[in-house]
């Protein structure tokens, strides 16, 4: 396996006549954040559960931290942590007591105080779980997963239900994890989360990996046409025909292969007539745009 934390080749999983995972290949390097994206029913959950050793596979090769999870599940579980979408923690224990309890399950746990510092709960270390906010409880979930000092962490939709501030705080925790050498396997429905955190992403749709690579270049995103949108002020003369189209509220939009030249022509025309565009905006296709195009925007049931 070399420097790879996870390596998957030809993974298949069938339920009767239904093939949920159709021969996928993927790998995760040590120390990186890897995001697996896909709609419900795409095979994402099945794939992750096979990696974690909680579901058997029909065919293919799977290596996680140098072990086959189907054969060495107990050894593996000592070396990775899992943060599920929801967990059950004793509400009457304090943060410190909770971490110390879970640390007791491992031969070589990470010091409890260090874990608490890492997830930003130092000021709440003596607070009961029942008194924590939703975001703080989510941090505690991460702390529990780190109690055994795992090399690999599985994060399942880690910021679902968070407000924007809590999400940003959670992102910084993930960044802290990679700073100390942890590998993170992330599943998320938030494209901005994958964009911010992941070194690489893979998109799974209908049981197949349809794209894989860094978020900025996924499926040729960096080479796609830029979108230029603007609104003319009232009484302005009509623009020359440059391929623009009305998009509502008086705005127009055009696609440009060379946005620098197109903007030069557009703003030059406006300056010559002393016109100021309103709401001028230039954007490249987002990761969400690419994701929707790859998956067809369809949700199913896995």
C-alpha positions in Angstrom: 0.0 0.0 0.0 3.0 2.3 0.4 2.0 5.8 1.5 -1.7 5.2 0.9 -4.1 5.1 3.8 -6.9 3.6 1.7 -6.7 1.8 -1.6 -9.8 0.3 -3.4 -9.7 -1.6 -6.7 -12.7 -3.0 -8.6 -15.0 -2.7 -5.5 -18.5 -4.2 -6.1 -21.5 -4.7 -3.8 -24.8 -6.3 -4.8 -28.0 -6.7 -3.0 -29.8 -9.5 -4.8 -30.2 -8.3 -8.4 -29.3 -4.7 -7.5 -25.7 -3.7 -7.9 -25.1 -0.7 -5.5 -21.4 -0.3 -6.2 -20.2 -1.1 -9.7 -16.4 -1.8 -9.7 -15.1 1.5 -8.3 -11.4 2.4 -7.9 -10.2 5.0 -5.4 -7.3 5.8 -3.1 -6.6 8.1 -0.2 -3.0 9.2 0.6 -1.8 9.4 4.1 -2.2 12.9 5.7 -4.8 14.2 3.2 -8.5 15.1 3.4 -10.4 13.1 0.8 -14.1 13.8 0.2 -16.6 11.3 -1.3 -19.5 13.1 -2.8 -22.7 11.7 -4.2 -26.5 11.8 -4.0 -28.5 9.5 -1.7 -28.6 6.1 -3.3 -25.4 6.5 -5.3 -23.5 3.9 -3.3 -21.7 6.3 -1.0 -22.8 4.9 2.3 -22.3 1.3 1.2 -18.7 2.1 0.1 -17.9 3.8 3.4 -19.3 0.9 5.5 -17.2 -1.5 3.5 -14.1 0.5 4.2 -15.0 0.6 7.9 -15.5 -3.2 8.0 -19.2 -3.0 8.8 -20.4 -4.4 5.5 -19.1 -7.2 3.3 -18.2 -6.7 -0.3 -19.2 -8.8 -3.3 -15.9 -8.4 -5.2 -12.8 -6.3 -5.4 -9.8 -5.4 -3.3 -9.9 -3.1 -0.3 -6.9 -2.0 1.8 -7.3 0.3 4.8 -4.1 1.2 6.7 -2.6 -1.9 5.2 -5.3 -4.3 6.2 -8.3 -5.9 4.5 -11.3 -4.6 6.6 -13.2 -7.8 5.9 -10.4 -9.9 7.6 -8.8 -7.6 10.2 -11.7 -5.5 11.4 -10.7 -5.5 15.1 -7.1 -4.5 14.4 -8.4 -1.7 12.1 -10.9 -0.3 14.6 -8.1 0.3 17.0 -6.5 2.5 14.3 -9.3 4.6 12.9 -12.1 6.8 14.4 -15.6 7.4 13.1 -17.8 10.5 13.6 -21.3 9.6 12.6 -24.2 12.0 11.9 -25.5 11.4 15.4 -24.1 9.7 18.4 -25.3 8.8 21.9 -23.2 10.1 24.8 -24.0 10.0 28.5 -25.5 13.5 29.2 -24.5 13.5 32.8 -20.7 13.0 32.3 -18.4 16.0 31.8 -16.4 16.5 28.7 -13.2 15.3 30.4 -15.0 12.3 31.9 -16.4 11.3 28.5 -13.0 11.4 26.8 -11.3 9.6 29.6 -14.0 6.9 29.5 -13.5 6.3 25.7 -9.7 6.5 26.1 -9.9 3.6 28.4 -10.9 1.3 25.5 -7.5 1.8 23.8 -4.0 0.5 24.7 -2.3 3.7 23.6 -4.8 6.6 23.8 -4.1 10.2 23.1 -3.9 12.3 26.3 -7.4 13.5 27.2 -6.4 17.1 27.7 -4.6 17.2 24.4 -7.8 15.9 22.6 -9.9 18.5 24.4 -7.6 21.3 23.4 -7.5 20.0 19.8 -11.2 20.2 19.3 -11.6 23.6 21.1 -13.4 22.5 24.3 -10.8 23.5 26.8 -13.1 26.0 28.5 -15.8 23.3 28.7 -13.7 20.4 30.0 -15.6 20.3 33.3 -19.1 21.0 31.8 -21.7 18.2 31.5 -22.5 17.0 28.1 -26.2 18.0 28.6 -25.1 21.7 29.0 -23.1 21.8 25.7 -24.5 23.5 22.6 -25.2 21.6 19.4 -21.9 22.7 17.9 -20.0 21.9 21.1 -21.5 18.4 21.2 -20.3 17.8 17.7 -16.8 18.8 18.7 -17.2 16.2 21.5 -18.1 13.6 18.9 -14.8 14.4 17.1 -12.9 14.2 20.4 -14.4 10.8 21.1 -13.2 9.6 17.7 -9.7 10.9 18.5 -9.5 9.3 21.9 -7.6 6.3 20.6 -5.2 8.5 18.6 -6.3 7.1 15.2 -4.3 7.4 12.1 -7.5 7.7 10.0 -10.8 9.5 10.7 -14.1 8.9 8.9 -16.3 12.0 9.1 -19.9 11.5 8.0 -21.8 14.7 7.3 -19.9 16.4 10.1 -21.6 19.9 9.9 -25.2 18.9 9.1 -27.5 21.3 11.0 -24.8 23.8 11.9 -25.1 27.5 11.5 -22.4 29.2 9.4 -20.2 30.1 12.4 -20.3 26.6 13.8 -19.5 25.1 10.4 -16.4 27.3 10.1 -15.3 26.3 13.5 -15.7 22.6 12.6 -13.7 23.2 9.4 -10.8 24.5 11.5 -10.9 21.4 13.6 -10.4 19.3 10.5 -7.5 21.5 9.5 -6.0 20.9 12.9 -6.3 17.2 12.4 -4.3 17.2 9.2 -1.7 19.5 10.8 -0.9 16.7 13.2 -0.7 14.1 10.4 -4.2 12.5 10.5 -5.9 11.3 7.4 -9.5 12.3 6.9 -12.2 10.5 4.8 -15.1 12.9 4.5 -18.6 12.5 3.2 -20.7 15.7 2.8 -23.5 17.2 0.9 -22.0 20.7 1.3 -19.9 21.6 -1.8 -18.3 24.6 -0.1 -17.2 22.3 2.7 -15.5 19.9 0.2 -14.0 22.9 -1.6 -12.5 24.3 1.6 -11.3 21.1 3.2 -10.5 18.4 0.6 -7.2 17.9 -1.1 -9.1 15.6 -3.5 -12.7 14.7 -4.1 -14.5 11.8 -5.9 -18.1 11.9 -7.1 -20.0 8.7 -7.1 -23.3 8.4 -9.1 -25.3 5.2 -9.6 -22.6 3.1 -8.1 -19.8 4.5 -10.3 -17.0 7.1 -9.8 -17.8 9.7 -12.4 -15.0 12.2 -11.6 -12.0 12.4 -9.2 -9.4 15.0 -8.6 -8.7 18.3 -6.7 -11.8 20.4 -6.2 -10.5 23.3 -8.4 -10.0 21.1 -11.4 -12.6 18.4 -11.0 -14.1 17.4 -14.4 -12.2 20.2 -16.1 -13.8 22.9 -14.0 -10.8 25.2 -14.3 -11.2 25.1 -18.1 -15.0 25.8 -18.2 -16.4 29.1 -19.5 -16.6 31.9 -17.1 -20.0 33.5 -16.4 -20.3 37.3 -16.7 -23.5 38.8 -15.3 -24.5 42.5 -15.2 -27.4 44.9 -15.1 -27.8 48.0 -17.2 -29.0 51.2 -15.5 -32.4 52.6 -16.6 -32.3 54.4 -19.9 -29.0 52.9 -21.0 -28.6 52.1 -24.8 -28.7 48.5 -25.9 -25.4 46.6 -25.9 -23.9 45.2 -29.1 -24.8 41.5 -29.6 -22.1 39.6 -27.8 -24.0 36.5 -27.0 -25.6 37.9 -23.8 -29.1 36.6 -22.7 -31.6 38.1 -20.2 -31.8 36.3 -16.9 -34.5 38.2 -15.1 -34.6 41.4 -12.9 -33.1 43.3 -15.8 -29.8 41.4 -15.7 -27.9 39.8 -18.6 -25.5 36.9 -18.6 -22.9 35.8 -21.1 -20.3 33.0 -21.1 -16.7 33.7 -21.9 -13.7 31.6 -22.8 -11.4 34.6 -22.3 -13.1 36.6 -19.5 -10.3 39.2 -19.5 -10.9 40.2 -23.2 -14.7 40.0 -22.8 -14.6 42.3 -19.8 -12.3 44.7 -21.6 -14.8 44.9 -24.5 -17.8 45.2 -22.2 -16.4 47.8 -19.8 -14.8 49.7 -22.7 -18.2 50.1 -24.3 -19.7 51.3 -21.0 -16.9 53.8 -20.3 -17.2 55.3 -23.8 -20.9 56.0 -23.0 -20.3 56.9 -19.3 -22.4 54.1 -18.2 -21.9 52.2 -14.9 -23.0 48.6 -14.8 -24.9 47.5 -11.8 -24.2 44.2 -10.0 -21.3 43.3 -12.4 -20.1 39.8 -11.4 -17.6 37.3 -12.9 -17.6 33.7 -11.7 -16.2 30.4 -12.8 -18.4 27.3 -12.4 -18.5 26.2 -8.8 -17.9 22.8 -7.5 -21.7 22.5 -6.9 -22.3 23.4 -10.6 -19.9 20.5 -11.6 -21.4 18.1 -9.1 -25.0 18.7 -10.4 -23.9 18.3 -13.9 -22.1 15.0 -13.1 -24.9 13.5 -11.0 -27.9 15.0 -12.9 -29.1 16.5 -9.6 -30.9 13.3 -8.8 -31.5 11.9 -5.3 -32.4 8.3 -4.6 -32.7 5.9 -1.8 -29.7 3.7 -0.9 
